[in-house]
Amino acid sequence: MNRPPAPGESPASPPLFAVLALLWLAGGAIRIPLLAVPPVIPLIHDDLHMSETQVGALIGMPLIMFALAAVPGSLLIARFGVRRIATVGLSVAALASAARAAAIDIWTLYAATLLMGFGVAIFQPALPTLVRLWAPTRTWLGTAVSTNGMLLGVSLASALTIPIVLPLVGGSWRLDLLVWSVPGLVAALLYIAVAPRTRPSAAQTAADDAGPLRWSPNWKDPVLWLLGFTLGTNNALFFAVNAFVPDYLTSLGRGDLIGMTLGWLNGSQLFASFILLGTAERLQRQTWPFLVFGPVTALGLLGIALCDGVWIVVSAAAAGFGAALTFIVTFGLPAILSPPGEVHRMVGGMFAISYTIAVIVPIVCGAFWDLTGLPWTSFLPMVACAVGLTIFGTLLSLRSAAH
């Protein structure tokens, strides 16, 4: 059968260093456009006259696409091949991210954000599939490297926007978003030019003879739902805290802490990812990362809401570290638990569940603030997510250990 490469195909012996570099770059490219927005939320808020609920909706917009397009992304990978869909996803995400700079009102900003989310959404099931395909004997290393790229992208966007990028572009949030779209375009061009081609394996050829490649998630699998709930609570609190910290600190009259708080919130995640580059394989399927760092995340979120001064920054660092460690441990499981050629199915279902949760939570956080008039109440749904992360992650690790 003449068909494009798809999940389950074996690579033509790509060098490990080269594929790890591509996985790392793509991880950063899909996170930078998302986290470029929180540091400039106050500017967008004033320019487009947004309410706090609309701020929550803006953060939730790409997550809506992550939820809606996760399973179709699995279908596209099965039909057209993982490398091709990864390249298309990176290209759409980068171009739509740049288009946000031309928004004339909240609705055009929403439209560009949704399109950007679609590009990231169809790429996300490709990333663990590429890990399994390009580094089949080093999946935990591939996962740790790709998530390190994600967290580095998050850290750069958070830490460099206010002190460096905004001054260079004259304080324009539009030009700032344009600058942060460049890494995604570079990643897309490299995937077009140098990403390893694949050739059908004997197992895949037999699958072709038997019938079409499967793409629909197995919704009856309890492990899939545990993956979805664990990643969902993690993603929800992560996007929500990045969205509401700037306006929350502004409401306290501590706008001077925005850059430092976001920098430590996301920089501590990068620190956690570097630790896991050397220890990821020893943490796989363990319960203690969730039992320890789920509560650390919850306490950190409470500290941001209840403390003042430098303790807000310390609390943000604790919340970021705990969230990052549990995220990396969870993100690596589908490539381990899925049979060859099935990773995209598990990941598609996991993302559909997880981002449905992540869409709802930031909007609920904004609604708490708007309805009560008390800024600190926006953190209550985030704390609830950290508690859920601890519970679901522990159950997931127990199930995966017996898998």
C-alpha positions in Angstrom: 0.0 0.0 0.0 1.4 3.4 -0.9 0.8 5.6 2.1 2.6 8.2 4.2 4.5 7.3 7.3 2.3 6.9 10.3 2.6 5.8 14.0 4.3 2.5 14.5 6.7 3.0 11.6 10.4 2.6 12.4 12.9 5.4 11.8 15.7 5.1 9.4 18.2 5.1 12.3 18.1 8.8 13.1 20.9 10.1 15.4 19.7 10.4 18.9 21.1 13.9 19.4 19.4 15.2 16.3 16.0 13.9 17.2 16.3 15.1 20.8 17.2 18.5 19.5 14.1 18.5 17.3 11.8 17.3 20.1 13.3 20.0 22.4 12.8 22.8 19.9 9.2 21.7 19.1 8.4 21.5 22.8 9.4 25.1 23.3 7.7 26.3 20.1 4.3 25.1 21.2 4.4 26.7 24.6 6.0 30.1 23.9 2.9 31.5 22.1 0.6 30.4 24.9 2.7 31.9 27.7 3.6 35.1 25.9 0.2 36.4 26.8 0.1 36.5 30.6 2.9 39.1 31.1 1.0 41.5 28.8 -2.5 40.7 30.1 -2.8 44.1 31.8 -1.9 45.9 28.5 -4.4 43.8 26.5 -7.0 44.2 29.3 -6.8 48.0 29.1 -6.5 48.3 25.3 -9.5 46.0 24.6 -11.5 46.8 27.7 -11.8 43.3 28.9 -13.5 41.9 32.1 -11.8 39.3 34.3 -14.1 36.7 32.9 -13.0 37.6 29.4 -9.4 37.4 30.5 -10.2 33.8 31.7 -11.9 33.1 28.4 -8.8 34.4 26.4 -6.6 32.0 28.3 -9.2 29.2 27.8 -9.5 29.8 24.0 -6.5 27.7 22.9 -7.4 25.1 25.5 -10.9 24.8 23.8 -9.1 23.8 20.6 -6.8 21.4 22.5 -9.9 19.6 23.7 -11.9 19.7 20.5 -9.0 18.9 18.1 -7.1 16.3 20.1 -9.0 13.2 18.7 -9.2 14.7 15.2 -5.4 15.2 15.5 -5.0 11.5 16.2 -7.1 10.8 13.0 -4.9 13.2 11.0 -1.8 11.4 12.2 -3.2 8.0 11.3 -4.2 9.3 7.8 -1.3 11.6 6.8 1.6 10.6 9.0 3.1 12.0 12.1 5.9 14.0 10.6 3.7 15.8 8.2 1.0 16.6 10.8 3.7 17.8 13.2 5.0 20.2 10.6 1.6 21.5 9.7 0.7 22.0 13.3 3.8 24.0 14.1 3.3 26.2 11.0 -0.4 27.0 11.8 0.4 27.7 15.4 3.3 30.1 14.5 1.3 32.0 11.8 -1.8 32.3 13.9 0.2 33.4 16.9 1.7 36.2 14.8 -1.8 37.1 13.6 -2.9 38.0 17.1 -0.8 41.2 16.8 -3.3 42.5 14.2 -6.4 42.0 16.4 -8.7 45.0 16.3 -11.0 43.9 19.1 -11.6 41.0 21.5 -13.4 38.9 18.9 -10.6 39.0 16.3 -8.1 38.3 19.1 -10.2 35.3 20.1 -10.4 34.1 16.5 -6.6 34.2 16.0 -6.1 32.6 19.4 -8.5 29.7 18.5 -6.6 29.1 15.2 -3.3 29.1 17.1 -4.8 26.6 19.5 -5.8 24.4 16.6 -2.3 24.3 15.3 -0.9 23.4 18.7 -3.7 20.9 19.3 -3.0 18.8 16.2 0.7 18.9 17.0 0.4 17.7 20.6 -0.6 14.1 19.9 2.3 14.0 17.5 4.9 14.8 20.1 4.7 11.6 22.3 4.2 9.7 19.0 7.5 11.1 17.7 9.2 10.3 21.0 8.1 6.6 20.6 9.0 6.6 16.9 12.4 8.4 17.0 13.7 7.2 20.4 11.9 3.8 21.1 14.5 2.6 23.6 14.8 6.0 25.3 11.2 7.2 25.6 11.6 8.7 29.1 14.7 10.6 27.9 12.8 11.9 24.8 9.9 12.9 27.0 12.1 14.7 29.5 13.9 16.6 26.7 10.7 17.6 25.0 9.1 18.8 28.2 12.3 20.6 29.1 11.9 22.5 25.8 8.3 23.3 26.8 9.3 24.6 30.2 12.2 26.6 28.8 9.8 28.2 26.4 7.5 29.0 29.2 10.3 30.5 31.3 11.7 32.6 28.5 8.4 34.1 27.6 7.6 34.8 31.2 10.9 36.1 32.4 12.1 38.1 29.3 8.8 39.8 28.2 8.7 42.6 30.8 12.3 43.5 31.3 13.6 43.0 27.8 11.2 42.4 25.0 8.6 45.0 25.9 11.1 47.8 26.2 12.6 46.8 22.8 9.2 47.0 21.1 8.2 50.3 22.7 5.8 48.7 25.2 3.5 47.3 22.5 1.8 44.1 23.4 1.1 43.5 19.7 4.8 43.6 18.7 5.7 41.5 21.7 3.4 38.7 20.5 4.9 39.0 17.1 8.4 38.6 18.5 7.4 35.5 20.4 6.0 33.9 17.2 9.4 33.6 15.6 10.6 30.4 17.4 7.6 28.5 16.2 8.2 29.5 12.6 11.9 28.4 12.9 10.8 25.0 14.4 8.4 24.5 11.5 11.1 25.2 8.9 13.5 22.8 10.6 10.9 20.1 10.6 10.3 20.6 6.9 14.0 20.6 6.1 15.7 18.1 8.5 13.2 16.0 10.4 14.0 12.3 9.9 11.9 10.5 7.3 10.5 7.1 8.3 9.9 3.8 6.5 7.2 1.2 7.2 8.2 -1.5 9.7 7.2 -5.1 9.2 4.6 -4.7 11.9 3.1 -1.7 10.2 3.0 -3.4 6.8 1.1 -6.3 8.4 -1.3 -3.7 9.9 -1.9 -2.2 6.5 -2.8 -5.6 5.1 -5.2 -6.1 8.0 -7.0 -2.8 7.6 -6.9 0.9 8.4 -4.7 2.2 11.2 -6.8 2.7 14.3 -7.2 6.3 15.7 -10.2 6.5 18.0 -9.2 6.4 21.7 -10.4 3.5 23.8 -12.8 5.4 26.0 -13.5 2.3 28.1 -9.9 2.2 29.4 -9.7 3.5 33.0 -6.0 4.4 32.5 -7.0 6.8 29.8 -9.4 8.6 32.1 -6.9 8.7 34.9 -4.3 10.2 32.5 -6.9 12.8 31.3 -7.9 13.9 34.8 -4.3 14.0 36.1 -3.0 16.0 33.2 -6.2 18.1 33.2 -6.0 19.3 36.8 -2.3 20.0 36.2 -2.8 22.0 33.0 -5.8 23.8 34.5 -4.0 25.2 37.5 -0.9 26.0 35.4 -2.7 28.1 32.8 -5.0 29.7 35.4 -2.2 30.9 37.7 -0.2 32.3 34.8 -3.4 34.1 33.6 -4.4 35.6 36.9 -1.2 36.5 38.6 -0.6 39.7 36.6 -4.1 41.2 37.3 -4.1 39.9 40.9 -0.8 41.6 41.7 -2.0 44.8 40.0 -5.1 44.7 42.2 -2.9 44.6 45.2 -0.8 47.5 44.0 2.2 45.2 43.5 2.5 45.4 39.8 6.3 45.6 40.4 6.2 41.9 41.3 4.6 40.7 38.1 7.8 40.0 36.2 9.6 38.4 39.2 6.6 36.2 40.2 6.0 34.9 36.7 9.7 34.4 36.2 10.0 32.3 39.4 6.7 30.5 38.7 7.9 29.3 35.4 11.6 29.3 36.0 11.2 26.8 38.9 9.5 24.5 36.4 12.6 24.7 34.2 14.7 23.8 37.2 12.5 20.7 37.9 12.8 19.7 34.2 16.6 19.8 34.3 16.5 17.6 37.5 14.3 15.1 35.7 16.6 14.9 32.7 18.8 12.6 34.8 16.2 11.0 37.0 13.0 10.6 34.9 13.4 6.8 34.5 13.7 6.4 38.2 10.4 8.3 38.8 8.3 6.5 36.3 5.2 4.8 37.7 6.0 6.0 41.3 3.3 7.4 43.6 5.5 9.6 45.8 6.0 12.4 43.2 2.2 13.0 43.4 1.9 12.5 47.1 4.7 15.0 47.8 4.5 17.6 45.0 0.7 17.7 44.6 0.4 19.2 48.1 3.5 21.4 47.5 1.6 22.9 44.5 -1.5 23.5 46.6 0.4 25.2 49.3 2.3 27.4 46.8 -1.0 28.5 45.3 -2.4 29.4 48.7 0.8 31.3 49.4 0.3 33.5 46.3 -3.2 34.3 47.4 -2.6 34.9 51.1 1.0 36.2 51.4 2.7 39.5 50.6 6.0 40.7 49.3 8.8 38.2 48.7 6.6 35.4 50.0 4.4 35.7 46.9 7.5 35.0 44.8 8.6 32.1 47.0 5.1 30.6 46.9 5.0 30.9 43.1 8.4 29.1 42.8 7.0 26.3 45.0 3.8 26.0 43.0 5.7 26.0 39.7 8.2 23.3 40.8 5.5 21.0 42.1 3.3 21.4 39.0 6.3 20.8 36.6 7.5 17.7 38.2 4.0 16.1 38.2 3.4 17.3 34.7 6.6 15.6 33.3 5.9 12.3 35.1 2.4 12.3 33.7 3.3 13.3 30.2 5.7 10.5 29.8 3.3 7.7 30.6 1.3 7.4 27.3 4.5 6.5 25.3 5.2 3.8 27.9 1.8 2.4 28.5 0.6 2.3 24.8 1.4 -0.6 22.4 3.5 0.3 19.3 1.4 2.3 16.8 -1.2 3.2 19.5 0.4 6.2 21.2 -1.6 8.7 19.2 -4.9 7.1 20.3 -4.0 7.2 24.0 -2.6 10.8 23.7 -5.6 12.0 21.7 -8.0 10.8 24.3 -5.9 12.1 27.2 -5.7 15.6 25.7 -9.4 15.7 24.9 -10.2 15.0 28.6 -7.5 17.1 30.1 -8.0 20.2 28.1 -11.8 20.1 28.6 -11.0 20.5 32.3 -8.3 23.2 31.5 -10.9 25.2 29.4 -13.4 25.4 32.3 -11.1 26.2 35.2 -9.7 29.6 34.1 -13.2 30.8 33.3 -14.4 29.7 36.7 -11.5 31.5 38.3 -12.5 34.7 36.6 -16.1 34.2 37.5 -15.2 33.8 41.2 -13.4 37.2 41.1 -16.1 39.0 39.2 -19.0 37.6 41.4 -17.3 38.1 44.8 -15.3 41.2 44.0 -12.4 39.5 46.0 -9.3 38.9 43.8 -7.9 36.1 46.0 -11.0 33.9 45.4 -9.8 33.3 41.8 -7.2 31.0 43.3 -9.7 28.7 45.0 -10.4 26.6 41.9 -6.7 26.3 41.3 -6.1 24.9 44.8 -8.9 22.4 44.2 -7.1 21.3 41.0 -3.9 20.7 43.0 -5.9 18.5 45.4 -7.3 16.6 42.4 -3.9 16.3 40.9 -2.6 14.6 44.0 -5.6 12.1 44.1 -5.8 11.3 40.4 -2.0 11.1 40.0 -1.6 8.7 42.9 -4.4 6.4 41.5 -2.8 6.6 38.0 0.7 5.6 39.3 -0.8 2.7 41.1 -2.7 1.5 38.0 0.3 2.1 35.7 2.6 0.1 38.0 0.3 -2.9 37.7 0.0 -2.4 33.9 
